[in-house]
Amino acid sequence: MNYSEIAPIMGRLWSPLAAVTSHWQGQDNVQIAVAIAAASIVPDRPRVVVQLYKTNHSHNMVLSSGAFALNFLKPDQINVIGDFGLVSGREKEKLAGVKTSHGESESPILSDCYGYLDCRVVNAMDAGDMTCFLAEVISGKTLAEGEPLWWRDARRELPQEWLERWESKQSSEVETSRANMDQISYTPWKPPK
């Protein structure tokens, strides 16, 4: 397959930028995600799917806690991408100094964002290099007017140094993913106790 022939379509599948927050064993964490989708057409049973790569600290926190919150960023929040998306929660308390509250799922909710969805995982599918988490939305709210921040727009405004760091991180992650994509566990997911 010629990737350049499908790249324009694949690039349009990315969602608005969201800070995925999680809480497990007394620790809060956050990461940036761009692969989120609605997963229900039933208005009173909203669900979402989010993909989290196994190399991210948030992955194990969500897998263990069975919960996360999606905090959609506003266009003027480009500045959080570096702290939330270019460092690991294993190395740094990424939410230190950020005003949050805890939702029903115990996941942190950013006080300043476009809006949030607080979610409980109902199923998970191993995809080798990442896990697709299906979650029910247990609460949420739109907090701002306008549009959330999209990756295509953020890339045009990020400092060159951040783009270079992202490209370097992405290149490393692509190699890790390539090596692990076929290592899929077909063991059914069981919710945390």
PEQUIQUI-V473984 format. One record per residue. SS is DSSP state (H for helix, E for strand, - for the rest). BURIAL is + if it has 24 or more other C-alpha atoms within 12 Angstrom, else -. Layout:
BEGIN
SS_BURIAL ; SS_BURIAL
END
This chain:
BEGIN
-_- ; -_- ; H_- ; H_- ; H_- ; H_- ; H_- ; H_- ; H_- ; H_- ; H_- ; -_- ; -_- ; -_- ; -_+ ; E_+ ; -_+ ; E_+ ; E_+ ; E_+ ; E_+ ; E_+ ; E_+ ; E_+ ; -_- ; -_- ; E_+ ; E_+ ; E_+ ; E_+ ; E_+ ; E_+ ; E_+ ; -_+ ; -_+ ; E_+ ; E_+ ; E_- ; -_- ; -_- ; -_- ; -_- ; -_- ; -_- ; -_- ; -_+ ; E_+ ; E_+ ; E_+ ; E_+ ; E_+ ; E_+ ; E_+ ; -_+ ; -_+ ; -_+ ; H_+ ; H_+ ; H_+ ; H_+ ; H_+ ; H_+ ; H_+ ; H_- ; H_+ ; -_+ ; E_+ ; E_+ ; E_+ ; E_+ ; E_+ ; E_+ ; -_+ ; E_+ ; H_+ ; H_- ; H_+ ; -_+ ; -_- ; H_+ ; H_+ ; H_+ ; H_+ ; H_+ ; H_+ ; -_+ ; -_+ ; -_- ; -_+ ; -_- ; -_- ; -_- ; -_- ; -_+ ; -_+ ; -_- ; -_- ; -_- ; -_- ; E_+ ; E_- ; E_+ ; -_+ ; -_- ; -_+ ; -_+ ; -_+ ; E_+ ; E_+ ; E_+ ; -_+ ; -_+ ; -_+ ; -_+ ; E_+ ; E_+ ; E_+ ; E_+ ; E_+ ; E_+ ; E_+ ; E_+ ; E_+ ; E_+ ; E_+ ; E_+ ; -_- ; -_- ; -_+ ; E_+ ; E_+ ; E_+ ; E_+ ; E_+ ; E_+ ; E_+ ; E_+ ; E_+ ; E_+ ; E_+ ; E_- ; E_- ; -_- ; -_- ; -_- ; -_- ; -_- ; E_+ ; -_+ ; E_+ ; H_+ ; H_- ; H_- ; H_+ ; H_- ; H_- ; H_- ; -_- ; -_- ; H_- ; H_- ; H_+ ; H_- ; H_- ; H_- ; H_+ ; H_- ; H_- ; H_- ; H_- ; H_- ; H_- ; H_- ; H_- ; H_- ; H_- ; H_- ; H_- ; H_- ; H_- ; -_- ; -_- ; -_- ; -_- ; -_- ; -_- ; -_- ; -_- ; -_- ; -_- ; -_- ; -_- ; -_-
END
